[in-house]
C-alpha cells in the first residue's frame, strides 16, 4: 500500500512539474515575441525612450519571477528546503550589495533593494540628452547582469548542495536526475532572454548614432 501511495505521489509531482515547465515555456515565448515586436517598431528616440525603459523593466521582473520559480518546491524540493532558499536569497542580496559598493555603485538608501539602485524615476529619463540616456541604459544593463549572475550562482550552488543532501538520505532517483536537466534547460532559456535584452540596448544605441549622422542638427 505504501509503495502504491508513493508511486501515486511521484506521478502527481511529475505531472505538476511538466505543467510548470510548459507554463514557463509559454512565458519565455511571450517575452521573445515582445522583444521581436519592439525591435521592429521603428520608434524614434523621443517616442521610444519611455517604452524602452518600460519594456526592459517588465522583462527584468519576469526574469526574476522565472528564476524564483525554479526554486519552487514543485521542482523536487521540500518546503523546508524552499525556506532554506529564502534565507540564501537574503544572504545573496547582502553579498550583492557589498559587491556593488566595491564596484563604485552609489546607493541612495542601504535598506532599499537592488531594483532602486538600477531603475530611476521614468520621468527623469525625459530630461536626459542622447548621450546620458545611452550611458544610463548601458550602466543599467551591466548592473542587471552582474546582479543576476551573482544571484544565479548562489541559487545554483544551494540547489545542488541540497540535492546532494537529499540523495544521501533517499539514494539515487531518476526523477531527481531528470529534474536537474530541466533546471539546466530553464537556465539556458533565461539566459537567451537576457541576451536579447542586450541586443535591444545595442540596437537602440546604433539607431541613435545613425539618426545623429543622418540628421546632425535635429533635436529629440
N, C-alpha and C positions, 0 to 999 in steps of 0.2 A: 504493500500500500504506500509506504514511504517512497519507494522507487517511483511509483506511478505519479505521486504528487510532485516529486522533484522534477520528473520529465515534463509534466504539465507546466510547471513554473518556468523552467528553462525555455520551453516552446513559446510561452506568452511573452517572456522578456525578449526573445529573438524577434518575434513579430513586431513588438513595440520598437525595437532598435531599427528594424527595417523601415518602419513608418517614419521614425525620426530622420533617418538618412534621406528618405525620399523628400521629406519636407525641407531639409536643408539644401538638397539639390535644387529644388524649386526656387528657394530664396536666392541662391547663387545665380541661377539662370536669370532671375529678375534683375539682379544687380548688373549683370553683364549687358542686359538689354538696355537698362537705363544709361549706362556708360556709352553704349553704341549710339543711342539717340542724342545724347548730349554732344558727342564729338561731331555728329553730322548736322547739328543745329545751325552752325554758321553765325552765331551771335557775335556782335561787336563787343569790345571791352566794356563799354558803358552799359550795354544791355545784359551782358553775361556775367559780370563780376559777382553780383549777389547770388545769381543762380549757381555759379561755380562753387562759391563758398557753401551754399546750402547743400548742394549735391555731395561735396566732399564730407561735410559734417554728417549727413544722413548715412552715407556709405560707411563711414568710420564707425558710427554707432551700430550699424547692422553687423559689421565685422566683429565688434566686441560681443554682440549677442551670440553670433555663431561660435566664437571661441569659448564663451562660457557654457554653451550648450554641450560642448564636448566633455564637460566635467559633470554632466547630469548623472544621477545615479542609474538612469536607464541605459547608460553606456557600459554597464557592468561593474559599477562601483556602488558600495553600500551607502546608506545615508550617513553613517559615521565617517566614512571616507570623504564624502562630499563636504561635511563640516570641516574636515581637516584641510580641504582645498580652500575653503573660505578663509581660514587662518593664513594659509600660504599666500592667498591673494593680497591680504593686508600687508604681509611681510614683503611681498613683491613690490607693492606700491611704495613702501617705505624705502626699499633699495633703489627703486626708480627715481624717487625724489632726490635721494642723495647723489645719484649719478648725474641727474640733470643739473644740480648745483655745481658739481665739478666741471661740467661742460660749459658753465657760464650762463645757464638759463636762469633769468630772474623770475622769482615767484612773487606775486602780489600779496599772497597770504599763504603761510605754510600749512594752514588747516584745510585749504581747498584741494580738490582732486586735480589730477593731471590735465583734465579737459580744460580747466580755466586757464592753465598756463599756455595752451596752444591756441584756443579759439577766443578771439576777441569779439567785441560787440560788432555785429554786421554793419551797423550804421557808420562805424569808424572807417570801414573799407571804402565808403563812398567818397571820403575826403583824401584818399591816398592817390598819388600820381602813379604813372605806369611802372616806374622802377620800384617804388615802395611796395606796390601790390605784388609784383613778381617775387621780390625778395621775401615778402611775408609768406606767400604760398610755398615757396621753396623751403623756408625755415620750418613752417608748419608741417610739411610732409616729412622732412628729416626727423623732426621730433616724434611724429606719429610712428614712424618706422622704428626708431630707437626704443620707444616705449613698448611697442608691440613685440619687438624682438626679445626684449628683456622679460616681459610677462610670459610670452610663449615658451621661452626656455625654462623659466621657473615651473610653469604648469607641466611641461613635458617631463622634466626631471621628477616632479612629485608624482605624476601619474605612473611612471614606470617603477618608482620606488614602492608605491602602494600595491601595484600589481605583482611585484616580486614577493612582497609580504603575503599577498593573497595566495600566490602559487605555492608558497612554502606551507601554508595552512591547509589548502584544499588539494594540492597536487596539480599536475598538468591538466588543462582543459581546452580542447579545441575551440570552444566558444570564445575564450579569452584571447587566443591567438588571432582568431578572425576579427575580433573587436579591435585589436591593435592595428591590423591592416586598414580597417575602416577609419580609425582615428588618423592614420598617416594620410589616407586619401583625402579626408576632410581638411587636414592642414594644408595639403597641396592646393586645394581649391581656394582656400582663404588667401594663400599667397598669390594665386593668379589674380584675384580681385585687387589685392594691394598693388600688384604690378600694373594693373590697368589704371589705378588711381595715379600712379606715377606718370603714365602715358598722358592722362588728361592734363596734368600740370605742365608737362613738357610741351604738349600741343598748344596749350594756352600761351606759353612763353613764345613759341615760334610764331603764332598768329599775331601777337603784339609786335614782334620785331618786323614781320612782313608789312603790317599795316603802317608802321613807323617809316619804313623805307619807301613805301608807295605814296603815302600822304604825310610828308615830313612836317607840314605846318598844321595838321589837323589836331584839334583838341577833343578829348573824350567827354 
